[in-house]
Amino acid sequence: MKTIATLATALALTGFASAQNAQSDDLLTSVTLEDLKNLVKAEGHTYNQDLPNGVGIGAEDEDGLNYVVRGAACSDGTNCLGVEFMIMYFGAHDAEFANNINQRFSAIKATVNDGNLILSRYLILDAGQTRENLSVNLRNALAIAGQVQSGEDFSPSTNATSDAPSNEQPASSAIDFGDDSGEYANDAACDDGRFTDEGDDWSYQRAHVKRDATDCRTLYEAGEITLYIDFGDNSGAYADDDTCDDNRFTGEGRSILQTDSHVGRDAADCVAAYQAGTIDRP
C-alpha cells in the first residue's frame, strides 16, 4: 500500500473547529505549530513541511512511513485543544477492511474515503496531557500503521485467533451507561473510561464513568467503541461499604479480600474507587 504523498489530499477529508484554550506549566492543555514540530523531532523523525491549511505538519519516521500531525479545535489559528495523528494509504480499500482494523485495535480509528484508507488517532488536551503521553500515542499509531502496511491479514478469522481482546461484547441493553451529567456529555465523543484501553491515563475519563450515557451508547451500538471494564453489579455480600472488593483491580482503594467471590459483584464501590483514582483497571 502507498502512504499519503500529498498533504492537501488528507486535509480535504476532514475539517477544523474553533475553541478557546489555556496552557499550564506542567501539562499541555493546547499545542502550537512549534509544539508539533518539537514532538516529531524528539522522536528522531524527519519534519517535511507545514500543512497548507490549519496548524499541522507532515513528517516521516525512521522506516520511511509518512504521516501527518495536526492540531484540532484551534483558536486564533495558532493554539489547538486537540492533536490528531493521521496516516493515509491510497488504494482500493473498503469499509469491511477498515472495520476489521477497528475491531483489532482500540488505539486507532480506521475509515475509508473514496477507497483510500485513513488511520487516525485523536487526543483531547482539555484536561492536560504530558509531552511523553503525546509521544506514546504517536508511537502507538505508527506501530499499528506499520502492521497495516505490512499486509497483515485483518480478516475476522484472524482476529478471533489473535492475542487481541475478544470481539465478543455484551448487548447494549446489558450495560449501565448511566446518565448525561458529565461536563462533556452530548458532544459525540465517549468520555467514559470504561470504553478506552487507556482510561487509567485520563483523569477526566475516570471521572466520567456512567456520566456520558448518550454519547457512549450511540458509539457502542454503532460498533465504534469497546467495553474494556465491566464493573458488574452490587450483589456481593460486602457491596456498598465504600471499599472495592473486586480482586481484578489493584491499588490502595481495594480491600484485602483475595477470593474471586466478589468479581463483578461490587460495582458501586469499585466505580467510586476508579473515579477517585485509587484502583487501576484489571
Secondary structure by P-SEA (a helix, b strand, c coil): ccccccaaaaaaacbbbbbbbcccccccccccaaaaaaaaaaacccccccccccccccccccccbbbbbbcccccccccccbbbbbbbbbccccaaaaaaaaaacccbbbbbcccbbbbbbbbbccccccaaaaaaaaaaaaaaaaaaaacccccaaaaaacccccccccccccccccccccccccccccccccccccccccaaaaaacccccaaaaaaaaacccccccccccccccccccccccccccccccccccccccccccccaaaaaaaaacccccc
